[in-house]
């Protein structure tokens, strides 16, 4: 059974980290490519024949919802590990959705350093990326309630309120050069 209610789907994020870490260990230093990652349940993981059109799973009901963007950000944060070479998200293929928009913004920063952060809670995901101008911290609310957060970078502090399942990108200016 594939759970589709949001809180159950959010509970899969720590398992994604564990799965990636186990695969990296089994890979013995080889680059790991993960995908397709999707909200939609698979047809049949042990199928021996291609599915018919009627057997294919329906589009996930939350795919176009802001929840999909929050889950996508949580998934990317969960799977970003040294040795993971690529992630492929099938559920964000429609670039006009909140998840698609987030994926485009993150893709523009591909190859840049992801900064380790502290002080997060299970209800909030933070994905800070160091840029030439400073840092962009993508944040996501993994709950159906509004949450407040404060993100600090160097001497800068920004507060924000995230709507239920909301995401935001906070931009901080200044680099670590000369320090």
N, C-alpha and C positions, 0 to 999 in steps of 0.2 A: 504494500500500500504506500502510495506517495502522498504525504500530507501537503495540503495546499493552503491551509490557514497561515497567515503571516507569522505568528509567534512560533509555530512549529518549524517553518522554513528558516527563520532566524537561528533556531537552535542547531541548524546544520553547519553554521559557520566554523565553530571550533573543530568540528569533525573534518572539515576541509583542510585545516592546518595539519591535523594529525595524518590525514591521508597523504598530503604532499610530503611531509617529513618522512613517512614510511617509504614512499616511492623514491625519494632522494637517496635514502639509505640503500634500498635495493639496487638503485641505478649505479652505485659505486663511482660517483663523480661524473657520470654522463649528464648532459643537459636534460632537463625534464620539460616536456611540452604537455600542458594539461588542457583537455577539451574533448568534446564540446561541453561547456558548462552552461546549464540552462535551468530555468524554473520549471519548464515543462517536463513531465515524467518521460522516461525513455519508453519506447515501444515494448521491448522485451530484451533484456540483456543477454539472454541465452537463445535467441531466435536462430533458427537454421535457414530461414527463408526471409525474403524481403516482405515487409508488411503491405497489406493492401491499403488503399486510401481510407477505407472505413476503419481499419485497425489503428491508424496513426492517432496519437494522442491529440486532444484538442489544445488549442492555444491556451496558455495559462491565464486564468482570469485576472491576475494582477500584473501582467506583463506591461501594460501601458500606464500603470499607476505609479505614483512617486515611490511606493514601496519597492518596486523593482530597482530603482536607482539606489536606494539605501542598501538593499541586499547586495547589489552589484559592488558597491563600494566596500561593504563588509567582506565580500568574497575576495575581492582583489587584495585587501589588507591581509586576509587570512592566508592567502596563497603566495604572497610576496615573500620569497625566501631565496637566499643565495643558492644558486643551482637551478632555479626555475627559470627556464629560458623564454617561455611564452605561455599565455593564457588565451583561450578562444571561447568567447561568449556568444552562444547562438541566440540567447534571449534578448540581446541588445541590438539585433540586426536592423531594427527600424530606428533610424537615427533621429526621428522626430519625437520620440518618447523621452521622458525624463532619463531613463537609463541610457538611451542612445546618445543624448546630449552629454551626459556625464562621461560616457565612454570616449566620445570625440575629444573632450577637454583633456582627459587623462592620456589619450593617445598622442596628443600634441607634446606631451612631456616625456614620452618614451625614451628610455636610456639615461634619464637623470637620476640622481641619488634620492632614494627614499630615506627620510630621516627617522631614526628611532624616537618614539615619543613615550612619555610616561604619564601616569595620572588619568588614564581613560577608564571608563566603566563599561560593563557589558552592554549598556543601552546606548553607548555613543562610540562610533568608530571615527578614528582620526587617521588620515593618510597624508603625512607631510612630505612634500617633494621639494628638494633644493633646486632653485633656478638661478640663472645668472643675475637676476635682480634681487633675489632673497629667498623667499619660500612661499609656496602655495600649500595651504593645509585644507585638504578636502575633508569635510566632516559629514557624518550621517547619523541620523536618529533612528535607532533600531527598535523603536517602540511606537505604539499607537497614541502616545501622549506627547504634548509639546515639552521640550527640554531646553534648559539654558546651559550654555557652556562658555568657558573662558579659555582661550588659546593664547599662549605666550610664546614669543620667539625673540631671543635676545632681550632687549629692554622694551619690546612692544607687547601690548596685551590687547586682545580684541574679544569682546563679548558678543554672543549671538543667541537668538532664540530660534530653535529649529522646530518647525511644524511636525506633527506626527508623520513619521517616515520621511522626513525632509532631509535634503542635502544642501550643502553650501560649500563654496570655496573662499577661504580667507587668504588674502594676499598680504605678505609682509615684505618690506623693502629693507635692503642692506644685506651685505654678504659677510662671510667670516674672514675675508682677506684682511691682512694687517692686524689680526688679533692673535 
